[in-house]
């Protein structure tokens, strides 16, 4: 992990292409030159796991931490119960408080895993927002916000044509109260967020200046919208979001996502999502130009991000699964690795009983359309059981032979795998 000095962090972010807007670049540079600062980023508990889209601003927060600054993460137990206006032109579905609390606990665990316990604070805005009465909200805060200014914020303006509820309209006031509270109680002077959070961040700065005076040193920084080279949004796959929760996206799937990145995107992602030095990334960028077939940059990207999120053992396991699938040496895999590596592949459930191979291929799995075709493919060496070619027409398949009796893997031809789950 490359070391970045406390006062070099803004230049480091700029080199990595991680800065979209700053409220006062020179003032922020002077501040981090003077001292280690506290800064924050928030996440609402709309789900019980972060996905890699969420990871973008938190990677920036982690960089500040590595440079000696103090990150504060706000879990939005209060704002999450309200709903942040989004660019989707529709209201968020309000969750039950029980669901919000479940999500809070899950996200807190993920954050603690990413940021550790040293020089790091995690708070929940429900702790202060829930104590504000309606009258206090209107008198102490509502009076300080101009409706015309609020309407001009991009995230609100984009919704005016189809409509926005008062609930979501007030979200920027609640987020502003977060910044004010963190400034007063935790000496937080910088808020980081995605490009769509600019309006909320600047509203918070305005509130602090109104309540604490114009001399209050507070700043905002947003990260650019992440797009792939083909213009589509980063972080989505055909199967949906790529989650940090290993139960939703296995470490192997996570590793493969990064390994399969386009040559046109991989250097940008190395800058965003790894802590490699400029010299290391420049070397990998050169390898993309001179030897793209080796995919050295993609492999390093997959290793670095998977280790950051899931740990070194997960990287080793993902690489072991990849090697076994590529070589066909499936018997080296554990049942747990089989579950990861074959998660997205066709699967059927079979009984735990010895079955003739021909019948298994035709009747139980429908891999073959007929017994005649099954026998022909077996004789021609096109059928593999648990990684081994099987050309015996009378072969009996015993589900208890490998993988703790949980799976049988049939391969037809070079790449057509079917996972048989043993009941």
C-alpha positions as CSV (number, residue, x, y, z in Angstrom):
1,X,0.0,0.0,0.0
2,X,1.5,3.3,-1.1
3,X,2.0,5.9,1.7
4,X,0.4,9.3,1.1
5,X,1.4,12.2,3.4
6,X,-1.4,14.1,5.2
7,X,-0.9,17.3,3.2
8,X,-0.7,15.5,-0.2
9,X,-4.1,13.8,-0.1
10,X,-6.0,16.3,-2.3
11,X,-3.3,16.1,-5.0
12,X,-3.4,12.3,-4.7
13,X,-7.2,12.2,-5.3
14,X,-6.8,14.5,-8.3
15,X,-4.2,12.3,-9.8
16,X,-6.5,9.3,-9.4
17,X,-9.3,11.1,-11.2
18,X,-11.4,11.0,-8.0
19,X,-12.5,14.7,-7.7
20,X,-15.5,16.0,-9.4
21,X,-16.1,19.3,-7.5
22,X,-14.7,21.0,-4.4
23,X,-16.3,24.0,-2.6
24,X,-12.9,25.7,-2.0
25,X,-9.9,23.7,-3.2
26,X,-7.3,26.2,-2.0
27,X,-8.9,26.4,1.5
28,X,-9.1,22.6,1.8
29,X,-5.5,22.2,0.7
30,X,-4.4,24.7,3.4
31,X,-6.5,23.0,6.0
32,X,-5.0,19.5,5.4
33,X,-1.6,21.1,5.3
34,X,-2.2,22.5,8.8
35,X,-3.5,19.4,10.6
36,X,-5.2,16.0,10.4
37,X,-8.9,16.6,9.9
38,X,-12.1,14.7,10.5
39,X,-14.3,14.1,7.5
40,X,-17.4,12.1,6.8
41,X,-19.5,10.3,4.3
42,X,-23.0,8.9,4.9
43,X,-24.9,5.8,3.7
44,X,-28.6,5.1,4.2
45,X,-29.6,1.6,5.3
46,X,-31.8,1.0,2.3
47,X,-30.4,-2.5,2.0
48,X,-28.5,-4.9,4.2
49,X,-25.3,-4.8,2.1
50,X,-23.2,-2.2,0.3
51,X,-22.5,-2.8,-3.4
52,X,-19.4,-1.7,-5.3
53,X,-21.1,1.5,-6.4
54,X,-21.2,2.5,-2.7
55,X,-17.5,1.6,-2.5
56,X,-16.4,4.6,-4.6
57,X,-16.8,7.4,-2.0
58,X,-15.7,5.1,0.8
59,X,-12.5,4.3,-1.0
60,X,-11.7,8.1,-0.9
61,X,-12.5,8.1,2.8
62,X,-10.1,5.2,3.3
63,X,-7.4,7.1,1.5
64,X,-7.8,10.0,3.9
65,X,-7.6,7.5,6.8
66,X,-4.3,6.0,5.3
67,X,-2.9,9.6,5.1
68,X,-3.6,10.1,8.8
69,X,-7.0,11.8,8.8
70,X,-10.0,10.7,10.8
71,X,-13.0,9.3,8.8
72,X,-16.5,9.4,10.3
73,X,-19.2,7.3,8.7
74,X,-22.8,8.2,9.2
75,X,-25.3,5.3,9.0
76,X,-28.5,7.0,8.1
77,X,-30.9,5.4,10.5
78,X,-32.9,8.6,10.5
79,X,-32.6,9.7,6.9
80,X,-33.0,6.1,5.8
81,X,-36.5,6.1,7.3
82,X,-37.3,9.1,5.1
83,X,-35.8,8.3,1.7
84,X,-33.2,10.4,-0.4
85,X,-34.6,11.7,-3.6
86,X,-33.0,9.9,-6.5
87,X,-32.7,10.4,-10.2
88,X,-35.1,7.6,-10.8
89,X,-38.1,9.9,-11.0
90,X,-40.0,8.0,-8.3
91,X,-40.4,7.9,-4.6
92,X,-38.5,5.4,-2.6
93,X,-40.6,2.8,-0.8
94,X,-40.4,3.5,2.9
95,X,-39.1,0.6,5.0
96,X,-40.3,-0.6,8.4
97,X,-38.2,0.5,11.3
98,X,-37.3,-3.2,12.0
99,X,-35.9,-3.5,8.5
100,X,-34.0,-0.3,8.9
101,X,-32.4,-1.5,12.1
102,X,-31.5,-4.9,10.6
103,X,-29.8,-3.0,7.7
104,X,-28.0,-0.7,10.1
105,X,-26.4,-3.6,11.9
106,X,-25.3,-5.3,8.6
107,X,-23.8,-2.1,7.2
108,X,-22.0,-1.3,10.4
109,X,-20.3,-4.7,10.3
110,X,-19.2,-4.1,6.7
111,X,-17.8,-0.7,7.5
112,X,-15.9,-1.9,10.5
113,X,-14.3,-4.6,8.3
114,X,-13.2,-2.0,5.7
115,X,-12.0,0.7,8.1
116,X,-10.8,-1.3,11.2
117,X,-11.1,0.1,14.7
118,X,-8.2,2.6,14.9
119,X,-8.7,6.3,13.9
120,X,-12.3,5.7,12.8
121,X,-15.7,6.6,14.1
122,X,-19.1,5.3,13.0
123,X,-22.3,7.1,14.1
124,X,-26.1,6.8,13.4
125,X,-28.0,10.0,12.6
126,X,-31.1,8.5,14.2
127,X,-29.5,9.4,17.5
128,X,-29.9,13.1,16.9
129,X,-32.6,13.4,14.2
130,X,-35.1,11.4,16.3
131,X,-34.8,13.9,19.1
132,X,-35.9,16.9,17.1
133,X,-39.6,17.8,17.5
134,X,-41.6,19.1,14.5
135,X,-41.7,22.6,16.0
136,X,-38.0,22.6,16.7
137,X,-37.4,21.4,13.2
138,X,-39.4,24.3,11.7
139,X,-38.2,27.0,14.0
140,X,-34.5,26.1,14.3
141,X,-33.8,24.8,10.8
142,X,-36.7,25.3,8.4
143,X,-36.5,29.0,8.9
144,X,-32.9,29.0,7.6
145,X,-33.7,27.3,4.2
146,X,-35.0,29.2,1.3
147,X,-37.5,27.1,-0.8
148,X,-36.4,28.7,-4.1
149,X,-32.8,27.6,-3.4
150,X,-33.9,24.1,-2.5
151,X,-36.0,23.9,-5.7
152,X,-32.9,24.8,-7.7
153,X,-30.9,21.9,-6.3
154,X,-30.4,19.5,-9.2
155,X,-31.6,16.4,-7.4
156,X,-34.9,18.2,-6.6
157,X,-35.3,20.1,-9.9
158,X,-35.0,16.9,-11.9
159,X,-38.1,15.6,-10.0
160,X,-40.4,18.6,-10.3
161,X,-42.0,17.6,-13.5
162,X,-43.2,14.3,-12.1
163,X,-43.5,15.5,-8.5
164,X,-41.7,15.0,-5.2
165,X,-43.2,14.5,-1.8
166,X,-42.6,16.9,1.1
167,X,-40.9,14.0,2.8
168,X,-38.2,13.6,0.2
169,X,-38.0,17.4,-0.4
170,X,-36.9,17.9,3.2
171,X,-34.1,15.3,2.9
172,X,-31.5,18.0,2.2
173,X,-32.4,19.7,5.4
174,X,-31.9,16.5,7.4
175,X,-28.5,15.9,5.7
176,X,-27.5,19.5,6.5
177,X,-28.3,18.9,10.2
178,X,-26.0,15.8,10.0
179,X,-23.1,18.0,8.8
180,X,-23.9,20.7,11.5
181,X,-24.1,18.1,14.3
182,X,-20.8,16.4,13.2
183,X,-19.1,19.7,12.9
184,X,-20.1,20.7,16.5
185,X,-19.7,17.3,18.2
186,X,-16.9,15.6,16.2
187,X,-15.0,18.5,14.6
188,X,-15.9,17.3,11.1
189,X,-14.8,19.8,8.5
190,X,-15.3,17.9,5.2
191,X,-18.1,16.0,3.7
192,X,-17.5,13.6,0.8
193,X,-20.2,12.2,-1.5
194,X,-21.1,11.2,-5.0
195,X,-21.7,13.8,-7.7
196,X,-25.4,13.7,-7.0
197,X,-24.8,14.8,-3.4
198,X,-23.4,18.2,-4.3
199,X,-26.7,20.0,-3.5
200,X,-27.1,18.3,-0.2
201,X,-23.4,19.0,0.8
202,X,-23.5,22.7,-0.1
203,X,-26.8,23.0,1.8
204,X,-25.0,21.7,4.9
205,X,-22.2,24.1,4.5
206,X,-24.6,27.0,4.2
207,X,-26.4,25.9,7.4
208,X,-23.1,25.7,9.3
209,X,-22.2,29.2,8.2
210,X,-25.6,30.6,9.2
211,X,-25.4,29.0,12.7
212,X,-21.7,29.0,13.4
213,X,-20.5,32.0,11.4
214,X,-18.9,32.5,8.0
215,X,-15.5,31.9,9.5
216,X,-16.3,28.2,10.1
217,X,-14.0,26.2,8.0
218,X,-16.1,23.5,6.3
219,X,-15.8,22.0,2.9
220,X,-17.4,19.7,0.4
221,X,-15.9,17.3,-2.1
222,X,-17.7,15.1,-4.6
223,X,-16.6,12.1,-6.7
224,X,-17.3,11.9,-10.4
225,X,-20.1,9.6,-11.7
226,X,-18.4,6.3,-12.6
227,X,-19.1,5.2,-16.2
228,X,-17.6,2.4,-18.2
229,X,-15.9,3.0,-21.5
230,X,-19.1,2.0,-23.3
231,X,-21.0,4.7,-21.5
232,X,-23.0,2.4,-19.2
233,X,-23.1,2.8,-15.5
234,X,-20.3,1.1,-13.5
235,X,-21.1,-1.7,-11.1
236,X,-24.0,-3.4,-12.8
237,X,-23.9,-6.8,-14.4
238,X,-26.4,-9.0,-16.2
239,X,-27.1,-10.6,-12.8
240,X,-27.6,-7.3,-11.1
241,X,-25.5,-5.5,-8.5
242,X,-22.1,-6.7,-7.3
243,X,-22.5,-6.8,-3.5
244,X,-19.9,-6.7,-0.7
245,X,-21.8,-9.3,1.3
246,X,-20.3,-12.7,0.4
247,X,-23.7,-14.4,0.7
248,X,-25.1,-12.2,-2.1
249,X,-22.0,-12.1,-4.3
250,X,-19.4,-14.8,-3.5
251,X,-15.8,-13.8,-3.3
252,X,-15.1,-15.8,-6.4
253,X,-17.8,-13.9,-8.3
254,X,-16.5,-10.7,-6.9
255,X,-12.9,-11.6,-8.0
256,X,-14.2,-12.6,-11.5
257,X,-16.0,-9.2,-11.9
258,X,-12.8,-7.3,-11.6
259,X,-10.8,-9.8,-13.6
260,X,-13.2,-9.4,-16.5
261,X,-12.9,-5.6,-16.8
262,X,-12.3,-4.0,-20.2
263,X,-8.8,-3.0,-21.2
264,X,-10.2,0.5,-21.7
265,X,-11.4,0.7,-18.0
266,X,-8.8,-1.2,-16.0
267,X,-6.3,1.6,-15.4
268,X,-9.0,3.9,-14.2
269,X,-10.2,1.3,-11.8
270,X,-6.7,0.6,-10.6
271,X,-6.5,4.3,-9.6
272,X,-9.9,4.3,-8.0
273,X,-10.1,1.0,-6.2
274,X,-6.5,0.1,-5.2
275,X,-3.8,1.6,-3.1
276,X,-1.0,0.9,-5.6
277,X,1.5,3.6,-6.2
278,X,1.7,5.7,-9.4
279,X,4.8,3.8,-10.5
280,X,3.0,0.4,-10.1
281,X,-0.1,1.6,-11.9
282,X,2.0,3.1,-14.7
283,X,3.8,-0.3,-15.2
284,X,0.4,-2.1,-15.3
285,X,-0.9,0.5,-17.8
286,X,2.1,-0.2,-20.0
287,X,1.3,-3.9,-19.9
288,X,-2.2,-3.2,-21.1
289,X,-0.7,-1.6,-24.2
290,X,2.1,-4.1,-24.9
291,X,0.7,-7.4,-23.7
292,X,-3.0,-7.1,-23.2
293,X,-3.5,-10.9,-23.6
294,X,-1.7,-11.5,-20.3
295,X,-4.3,-9.4,-18.5
296,X,-1.8,-8.5,-15.8
297,X,-3.6,-5.3,-14.9
298,X,-7.0,-7.0,-14.5
299,X,-5.4,-9.8,-12.4
300,X,-3.8,-7.3,-10.1
301,X,-7.0,-5.3,-9.8
302,X,-9.0,-8.4,-8.9
303,X,-6.4,-9.4,-6.3
304,X,-6.2,-5.9,-4.7
305,X,-9.9,-5.2,-4.4
306,X,-10.9,-8.7,-3.3
307,X,-8.3,-8.7,-0.6
308,X,-9.5,-5.2,0.6
309,X,-13.1,-6.3,0.8
310,X,-12.8,-10.0,1.7
311,X,-9.3,-10.7,2.9
312,X,-6.2,-12.5,1.5
313,X,-7.7,-16.0,2.0
314,X,-10.6,-15.1,-0.3
315,X,-8.2,-14.1,-3.0
316,X,-6.3,-17.4,-2.7
317,X,-9.6,-19.3,-2.8
318,X,-10.9,-17.4,-5.9
319,X,-7.6,-18.0,-7.7
320,X,-7.7,-21.7,-6.8
321,X,-11.3,-22.0,-8.2
322,X,-10.3,-20.2,-11.4
323,X,-7.3,-22.4,-11.9
324,X,-9.3,-25.6,-11.3
325,X,-12.1,-24.6,-13.7
326,X,-9.5,-23.6,-16.4
327,X,-7.5,-26.9,-16.1
328,X,-10.5,-29.2,-15.5
329,X,-8.9,-30.5,-12.3
330,X,-12.2,-30.2,-10.3
331,X,-11.3,-32.8,-7.6
332,X,-8.9,-30.3,-6.1
333,X,-11.9,-28.1,-5.1
334,X,-13.8,-28.3,-1.8
335,X,-17.6,-28.4,-1.6
336,X,-17.5,-24.7,-0.5
337,X,-15.4,-23.8,-3.5
338,X,-17.8,-25.7,-5.8
339,X,-20.7,-23.7,-4.4
340,X,-18.9,-20.5,-5.3
341,X,-17.5,-21.5,-8.6
342,X,-20.7,-23.0,-10.0
343,X,-23.2,-20.6,-8.5
344,X,-24.3,-19.1,-11.8
345,X,-24.2,-22.3,-13.8
346,X,-27.1,-24.6,-14.8
347,X,-28.0,-27.0,-11.9
348,X,-30.4,-29.8,-11.1
349,X,-31.2,-31.7,-8.0
350,X,-30.8,-35.5,-7.9
351,X,-31.4,-38.1,-5.3
352,X,-28.5,-39.6,-3.3
353,X,-28.4,-42.9,-5.1
354,X,-26.1,-44.7,-7.6
355,X,-27.4,-44.2,-11.1
356,X,-26.3,-45.4,-14.6
357,X,-24.5,-42.6,-16.4
358,X,-26.7,-42.9,-19.5
359,X,-29.9,-42.6,-17.5
360,X,-28.5,-39.7,-15.5
361,X,-27.6,-37.8,-18.6
362,X,-31.1,-38.3,-20.2
363,X,-33.7,-38.8,-17.5
364,X,-32.4,-37.0,-14.5
365,X,-30.6,-34.0,-16.0
366,X,-31.8,-33.6,-19.6
367,X,-28.2,-32.9,-20.6
368,X,-28.7,-35.4,-23.5
369,X,-31.9,-35.5,-25.6
370,X,-31.8,-39.3,-26.0
371,X,-30.0,-42.5,-24.9
372,X,-28.5,-42.9,-28.4
373,X,-27.0,-39.4,-28.2
374,X,-25.8,-40.0,-24.7
375,X,-24.0,-43.2,-25.6
376,X,-22.4,-41.6,-28.7
377,X,-21.1,-38.7,-26.6
378,X,-19.7,-41.0,-24.0
379,X,-17.9,-43.2,-26.5
380,X,-16.5,-40.0,-28.2
381,X,-15.1,-38.8,-24.9
382,X,-17.3,-35.7,-24.6
383,X,-18.6,-36.5,-21.1
384,X,-16.6,-35.7,-17.9
385,X,-17.7,-36.6,-14.4
386,X,-16.1,-34.5,-11.7
387,X,-13.4,-33.5,-14.0
388,X,-12.5,-37.0,-15.4
389,X,-13.4,-38.2,-18.9
390,X,-15.8,-41.1,-18.7
391,X,-16.1,-43.4,-21.8
392,X,-17.5,-46.5,-20.1
393,X,-21.1,-46.9,-21.3
394,X,-21.9,-49.0,-18.2
395,X,-20.4,-46.5,-15.7
396,X,-22.4,-46.0,-12.5
397,X,-22.4,-42.5,-10.9
398,X,-22.1,-42.5,-7.1
399,X,-22.9,-39.1,-5.7
400,X,-20.9,-39.8,-2.6
401,X,-17.6,-40.2,-4.4
402,X,-16.5,-36.5,-4.2
403,X,-17.2,-33.1,-2.7
404,X,-18.5,-34.5,0.6
405,X,-21.4,-36.2,-1.2
406,X,-23.0,-32.8,-1.9
407,X,-22.3,-32.4,-5.7
408,X,-21.7,-34.1,-8.9
409,X,-20.3,-32.1,-11.8
410,X,-21.0,-33.1,-15.4
411,X,-19.2,-31.5,-18.3
412,X,-20.2,-32.0,-21.9
413,X,-17.6,-30.9,-24.4
414,X,-15.2,-28.1,-23.5
415,X,-17.2,-25.7,-21.5
416,X,-20.8,-26.9,-20.9
417,X,-21.0,-27.6,-17.2
418,X,-24.0,-28.8,-15.2
419,X,-24.0,-28.9,-11.4
420,X,-25.9,-31.7,-9.8
421,X,-27.0,-31.0,-6.2
422,X,-27.4,-34.1,-4.2
423,X,-30.6,-34.1,-2.2
